[in-house]
């Protein structure tokens, strides 16, 4: 993952388990994310669902993270790469907390994580929309605006503080109305698309 390049990052629970077992888990997950990755990446979009999650992020230019392009979760020495270490520590910390809280053992996630580099404007737009539409795609809600654990609400309430880099959106959309219009135009196509 190159500095400044956007990436779609996602992961799924191990087997048929859930990553989030109660509402507090969602909040805790976002707190841990901010703690371990807030200095490393800019976050443009996210969606947390019971058994998986999606993030749209960009590596901060000031993060000085050489070697981040090898980010696959399969690196032999993750401690030598600050970004991989940040993601690894984030997932490990969350897993340990869930294991302790629910008296479980073992991996919570199916793998460290997956990522897809965003190569052009169209792909960035579609990924942004896809992430927010994901709870509908998987049958958690009928309307994406009704899903509580996504960044959609932070964009709709732009005057409220947020950890998101919401201004970056204007590089790909002509404002929030453009986002809403594209969501309606592409909804059916995105429901049948698999960007994971």
Residue frames relative to the residue before (quaternion, step in Angstrom):
aa qw qx qy qz dx dy dz
X 1.0000 0.0000 0.0000 0.0000 0.00 0.00 0.00
X 0.2983 -0.7815 0.5270 0.1500 3.55 -0.63 1.14
X 0.5815 -0.5647 0.4541 0.3697 3.52 -1.18 0.62
X 0.8019 0.2600 -0.2229 0.4895 3.54 -0.90 1.00
X 0.6231 0.5336 -0.3523 0.4505 3.60 1.18 -0.37
X 0.4122 -0.6923 0.5331 0.2581 3.57 -1.04 0.77
X 0.0744 -0.7851 0.6146 0.0187 3.53 -1.19 0.67
X 0.3236 -0.6909 0.6131 0.2051 3.51 -1.18 0.73
X 0.0474 -0.8040 0.5923 -0.0231 3.56 -0.56 1.21
X 0.0956 0.8065 -0.5726 0.1115 3.56 -0.86 0.97
X 0.0047 0.7854 -0.6189 0.0110 3.52 -1.26 0.45
X 0.2876 -0.7541 0.5797 0.1117 3.52 -1.30 0.52
X 0.5734 -0.5807 0.4533 0.3585 3.55 -1.21 0.53
X 0.5738 -0.5821 0.4650 0.3401 3.51 -1.27 0.53
X 0.8446 0.0263 -0.0518 0.5322 3.58 -0.76 1.04
X 0.7619 -0.3413 0.2746 0.4771 3.56 -0.96 -0.91
X 0.4089 0.7259 -0.4605 0.3065 3.56 1.26 0.27
X 0.3804 -0.6696 0.5752 0.2759 3.53 -1.38 0.05
X 0.4592 -0.6499 0.5329 0.2876 3.55 -1.22 0.57
X 0.7671 0.2416 -0.1034 0.5853 3.54 1.09 -0.82
X 0.1382 -0.8356 0.5310 0.0267 3.55 -0.49 1.24
X 0.7727 0.0587 -0.0518 0.6299 3.56 1.29 -0.33
X 0.7105 -0.4988 0.2870 0.4050 3.56 -1.21 0.50
X 0.6247 0.5586 -0.3426 0.4246 3.59 0.97 -0.78
X 0.5832 0.5997 -0.3699 0.4043 3.61 1.13 -0.60
X 0.6211 0.5440 -0.3427 0.4481 3.60 1.03 -0.76
X 0.6668 0.4985 -0.2920 0.4709 3.57 0.91 -0.96
X 0.6572 0.5221 -0.2988 0.4540 3.56 0.93 -0.95
X 0.6268 0.5438 -0.3202 0.4570 3.58 1.01 -0.87
X 0.6860 0.4717 -0.2818 0.4770 3.60 0.89 -0.91
X 0.6154 0.5312 -0.3446 0.4694 3.61 1.09 -0.62
X 0.6627 0.4906 -0.2968 0.4817 3.57 0.97 -0.88
X 0.6082 0.5510 -0.3412 0.4583 3.57 1.04 -0.79
X 0.6731 0.4880 -0.2916 0.4731 3.59 0.87 -0.95
X 0.6509 0.5321 -0.3170 0.4390 3.58 0.96 -0.83
X 0.7900 0.3558 -0.1746 0.4679 3.58 0.76 -1.02
X 0.8122 0.2759 -0.1187 0.5000 3.61 1.08 -0.64
X 0.4428 0.7348 -0.4274 0.2853 3.57 1.26 -0.17
X 0.7069 0.4277 -0.2492 0.5053 3.59 1.14 -0.63
X 0.6787 0.5315 -0.2614 0.4342 3.57 1.26 -0.44
X 0.8166 0.1255 -0.0302 0.5626 3.58 0.94 -0.91
X 0.3501 -0.6386 0.6282 0.2739 3.51 -1.38 0.34
X 0.2281 -0.7802 0.5712 0.1138 3.56 -0.85 0.97
X 0.2019 -0.8049 0.5539 0.0679 3.55 -0.78 1.12
X 0.7942 -0.0526 0.0629 0.6021 3.59 1.10 -0.66
X 0.0488 0.7801 -0.6237 0.0040 3.54 -1.24 0.49
X 0.0052 -0.7558 0.6534 0.0434 3.51 -1.35 0.31
X 0.1260 -0.7830 0.6081 0.0352 3.55 -0.79 1.10
X 0.0307 -0.7883 0.6144 -0.0162 3.55 -0.80 1.07
X 0.7317 -0.4607 0.2349 0.4442 3.63 -1.08 0.48
X 0.8354 0.2162 -0.0932 0.4967 3.60 0.84 -0.89
X 0.8015 0.1122 -0.1083 0.5773 3.62 1.21 0.13
X 0.1933 -0.7791 0.5857 0.1121 3.55 -1.31 0.19
X 0.1725 -0.7501 0.6283 0.1137 3.53 -1.38 0.33
X 0.0284 -0.7600 0.6487 0.0279 3.56 -1.19 0.72
X 0.1573 -0.7115 0.6715 0.1350 3.54 -1.23 0.59
X 0.0793 0.8241 -0.5445 0.1346 3.56 -0.42 1.27
X 0.1710 -0.7330 0.6416 0.1477 3.50 -1.40 0.22
X 0.4635 -0.6687 0.5007 0.2955 3.58 -1.01 0.80
X 0.4576 -0.7033 0.4759 0.2637 3.55 -0.80 1.01
X 0.5121 -0.6638 0.4504 0.3069 3.59 -0.89 0.89
X 0.7115 0.4480 -0.2634 0.4729 3.60 1.07 -0.63
X 0.4961 0.6886 -0.4177 0.3244 3.59 1.26 0.08
X 0.2621 -0.8127 0.4911 0.1719 3.61 1.28 -0.23
X 0.3516 0.7680 -0.4543 0.2830 3.55 0.89 1.00
X 0.0596 -0.8072 0.5872 0.0096 3.56 0.25 1.18
X 0.7801 0.3264 -0.2505 0.4713 3.55 -1.07 0.74
X 0.4222 0.7293 -0.4549 0.2881 3.59 1.25 0.04
X 0.5385 0.6450 -0.3988 0.3674 3.59 1.20 -0.40
X 0.6595 0.5108 -0.3122 0.4546 3.62 1.19 -0.32
X 0.3462 0.7865 -0.4555 0.2327 3.56 1.29 0.26
X 0.2687 0.7556 -0.5585 0.2120 3.58 -0.20 1.27
X 0.5019 -0.6499 0.4288 0.3765 3.57 1.23 -0.16
X 0.6771 0.4809 -0.2906 0.4753 3.57 1.27 0.05
X 0.3680 0.7389 -0.4815 0.2946 3.57 1.25 0.39
X 0.5062 -0.6869 0.4329 0.2908 3.60 -0.90 0.90
X 0.8041 0.1780 -0.0781 0.5619 3.59 1.00 -0.77
X 0.0953 -0.8521 0.5116 0.0554 3.62 0.46 1.16
X 0.5967 0.5955 -0.3736 0.3870 3.60 1.10 -0.57
X 0.6286 0.5424 -0.3343 0.4459 3.62 1.23 -0.36
X 0.7164 0.3614 -0.2333 0.5493 3.60 1.25 -0.22
X 0.4159 -0.7529 0.4458 0.2478 3.64 -0.40 1.19
X 0.6667 0.5018 -0.3221 0.4472 3.61 0.94 -0.76
X 0.6583 0.4843 -0.3129 0.4839 3.57 0.89 -0.88
X 0.6280 0.5287 -0.3306 0.4657 3.56 1.01 -0.80
X 0.6345 0.5380 -0.3316 0.4450 3.60 1.00 -0.80
X 0.6809 0.4636 -0.2863 0.4894 3.57 0.91 -0.90
X 0.6467 0.5256 -0.3188 0.4515 3.58 0.94 -0.87
X 0.6724 0.4888 -0.2955 0.4707 3.58 0.90 -0.93
X 0.6140 0.5569 -0.3306 0.4511 3.57 1.06 -0.80
X 0.7128 0.4423 -0.2656 0.4751 3.60 0.74 -1.03
X 0.6528 0.5167 -0.3190 0.4530 3.59 0.96 -0.82
X 0.6573 0.5170 -0.3087 0.4531 3.57 0.93 -0.91
X 0.6677 0.4908 -0.3012 0.4718 3.56 0.92 -0.91
X 0.6526 0.5229 -0.3114 0.4513 3.60 0.92 -0.92
X 0.6535 0.5110 -0.3196 0.4580 3.61 0.90 -0.90
X 0.6580 0.5107 -0.3121 0.4570 3.59 0.95 -0.84
X 0.6665 0.4821 -0.3015 0.4820 3.60 0.95 -0.87
X 0.6320 0.5324 -0.3365 0.4516 3.61 0.96 -0.81
X 0.6711 0.4863 -0.2934 0.4765 3.56 0.96 -0.87
X 0.6788 0.5157 -0.2917 0.4338 3.59 0.85 -0.99
X 0.8089 0.2622 -0.1130 0.5140 3.59 0.92 -0.92
X 0.4333 -0.7383 0.4302 0.2863 3.57 1.30 0.38
X 0.4193 0.6666 -0.4962 0.3656 3.54 0.82 1.09
X 0.2617 -0.7538 0.5799 0.1644 3.58 -1.29 0.20
X 0.7424 0.4492 -0.3018 0.3949 3.53 -1.29 0.36
X 0.7454 -0.4027 0.3094 0.4318 3.50 -1.41 -0.11
X 0.3245 -0.7286 0.5728 0.1889 3.52 -1.06 0.82
X 0.7484 0.3583 -0.1767 0.5295 3.55 1.11 -0.81
X 0.5873 -0.6065 0.4204 0.3325 3.54 -1.18 0.69
X 0.7560 -0.0693 0.0703 0.6470 3.58 1.23 -0.63
X 0.7144 -0.4168 0.2969 0.4772 3.60 -1.23 0.10
X 0.6329 -0.4600 0.2815 0.5555 3.59 0.92 -0.95
X 0.3338 -0.6922 0.5940 0.2379 3.53 -1.37 0.15
X 0.0726 -0.7939 0.6011 0.0559 3.53 -1.20 0.43
X 0.1457 -0.7471 0.6424 0.0891 3.50 -1.26 0.63
X 0.3560 -0.7261 0.5401 0.2332 3.62 -0.64 1.03
X 0.3403 -0.7184 0.5714 0.2041 3.58 -1.05 0.80
X 0.1951 -0.8556 0.4770 0.0489 3.55 -0.45 1.25
X 0.8188 0.0584 -0.0321 0.5701 3.60 1.15 -0.38
X 0.7311 -0.4493 0.3025 0.4149 3.57 -1.33 0.21
X 0.6502 0.5202 -0.3231 0.4496 3.60 0.88 -0.88
X 0.6646 0.5009 -0.3025 0.4648 3.58 0.94 -0.90
X 0.6252 0.5285 -0.3404 0.4626 3.61 1.01 -0.76
X 0.6566 0.5142 -0.3062 0.4591 3.58 0.91 -0.95
X 0.6962 0.4819 -0.2796 0.4527 3.56 0.81 -1.00
X 0.6409 0.5165 -0.3245 0.4660 3.59 1.02 -0.76
X 0.6256 0.5386 -0.3232 0.4628 3.57 0.98 -0.86
X 0.6950 0.4614 -0.2674 0.4824 3.59 0.86 -0.96
X 0.6394 0.5483 -0.3144 0.4378 3.58 0.95 -0.94
X 0.6390 0.5345 -0.3271 0.4460 3.58 0.93 -0.91
X 0.7192 0.4409 -0.2593 0.4703 3.58 0.87 -0.90
X 0.6693 0.4886 -0.2940 0.4764 3.60 1.16 -0.49
X 0.4595 0.7451 -0.4085 0.2584 3.58 1.24 -0.36
X 0.6489 0.5086 -0.3565 0.4395 3.68 0.89 -0.66
X 0.6194 0.5099 -0.3370 0.4928 3.60 1.17 -0.53
X 0.6324 0.5590 -0.3162 0.4332 3.55 0.93 -0.96
X 0.7679 0.3536 -0.1751 0.5047 3.58 1.01 -0.87
X 0.5774 -0.6685 0.3382 0.3245 3.57 1.26 0.36
X 0.4177 0.7094 -0.4783 0.3057 3.61 1.15 0.40
X 0.7760 0.0059 -0.0031 0.6307 3.60 1.19 -0.62
X 0.4921 -0.6488 0.4835 0.3211 3.57 -1.25 0.26
X 0.7636 0.2176 -0.1143 0.5970 3.58 1.22 -0.53
X 0.4919 -0.6996 0.4347 0.2821 3.60 -0.67 1.11
X 0.6123 0.5713 -0.3441 0.4247 3.59 1.14 -0.59
X 0.6521 0.5199 -0.3063 0.4590 3.59 1.24 -0.34
X 0.5707 0.5781 -0.3989 0.4254 3.60 1.23 -0.09
X 0.4112 -0.7700 0.4470 0.1953 3.54 -0.56 1.23
X 0.7758 0.4044 -0.1809 0.4493 3.59 0.93 -0.90
X 0.5472 0.5536 -0.4569 0.4305 3.55 0.66 1.14
X 0.5983 -0.5907 0.4181 0.3441 3.54 -1.28 0.33
X 0.3888 0.7365 -0.4765 0.2816 3.61 1.24 -0.09
X 0.6754 0.5156 -0.2919 0.4390 3.58 0.92 -0.93
X 0.6213 0.5401 -0.3420 0.4532 3.59 1.07 -0.67
X 0.6627 0.4805 -0.3014 0.4889 3.59 1.11 -0.65
X 0.6595 0.5022 -0.3110 0.4648 3.57 1.04 -0.71
X 0.7426 0.2864 -0.1678 0.5817 3.58 1.21 -0.53
X 0.0566 -0.8749 0.4810 0.0077 3.52 0.78 1.15
X 0.6486 0.5363 -0.3268 0.4299 3.60 1.11 -0.55
X 0.6108 0.5325 -0.3571 0.4647 3.62 1.25 -0.23
X 0.5702 -0.6054 0.4255 0.3569 3.61 -1.04 0.73
X 0.0278 0.7893 -0.6113 0.0507 3.56 -1.15 0.70
X 0.4558 -0.6640 0.5196 0.2852 3.57 -1.23 0.52
X 0.5157 0.6467 -0.4127 0.3814 3.58 1.28 -0.09
X 0.3736 -0.6471 0.5992 0.2874 3.55 -1.28 0.43
X 0.0953 -0.8589 0.5027 0.0215 3.57 0.31 1.30
X 0.5932 0.5855 -0.3711 0.4094 3.60 1.12 -0.50
X 0.5741 0.6216 -0.3728 0.3809 3.60 1.12 -0.62
X 0.5230 0.6643 -0.3826 0.3726 3.56 1.22 -0.58
X 0.6495 0.5553 -0.3169 0.4115 3.59 1.03 -0.79
X 0.5356 0.5933 -0.4120 0.4375 3.61 1.27 -0.06
X 0.7879 0.3215 -0.1319 0.5083 3.59 1.21 -0.53
X 0.7657 0.2107 -0.1261 0.5945 3.58 1.25 -0.43
X 0.4205 -0.6824 0.5367 0.2636 3.56 -1.21 0.57
X 0.8050 -0.2265 0.0986 0.5394 3.57 0.68 1.10
X 0.7146 -0.4876 0.3123 0.3925 3.54 -1.35 0.27
X 0.6076 0.5470 -0.3656 0.4449 3.62 1.04 -0.64
X 0.6044 0.5451 -0.3426 0.4691 3.59 1.07 -0.72
X 0.6274 0.5257 -0.3294 0.4707 3.61 1.01 -0.85
X 0.6867 0.4939 -0.2883 0.4487 3.58 0.79 -1.02
X 0.6561 0.5068 -0.3068 0.4676 3.59 0.98 -0.82
X 0.6674 0.4915 -0.3060 0.4683 3.58 0.94 -0.85
X 0.5994 0.5544 -0.3614 0.4502 3.58 1.08 -0.70
X 0.6750 0.4837 -0.2975 0.4710 3.59 0.92 -0.84
X 0.6714 0.5062 -0.2948 0.4540 3.59 0.96 -0.87
X 0.7909 0.3424 -0.1552 0.4829 3.60 0.92 -0.90
X 0.3781 0.7765 -0.4580 0.2105 3.59 1.25 -0.14
X 0.6968 0.4711 -0.2885 0.4575 3.59 0.74 -1.00
X 0.6507 0.5109 -0.3147 0.4653 3.59 0.96 -0.86
X 0.6813 0.4933 -0.2891 0.4571 3.60 0.92 -0.94
X 0.6017 0.5677 -0.3602 0.4312 3.60 1.10 -0.62
X 0.7321 0.3897 -0.2229 0.5123 3.58 1.14 -0.59
X 0.5774 0.5818 -0.3624 0.4436 3.57 1.31 -0.01
X 0.1679 -0.7601 0.6172 0.1144 3.56 -1.14 0.65
X 0.0785 -0.8217 0.5644 0.0071 3.57 -0.33 1.26
X 0.5526 0.6081 -0.3996 0.4064 3.59 1.24 0.21
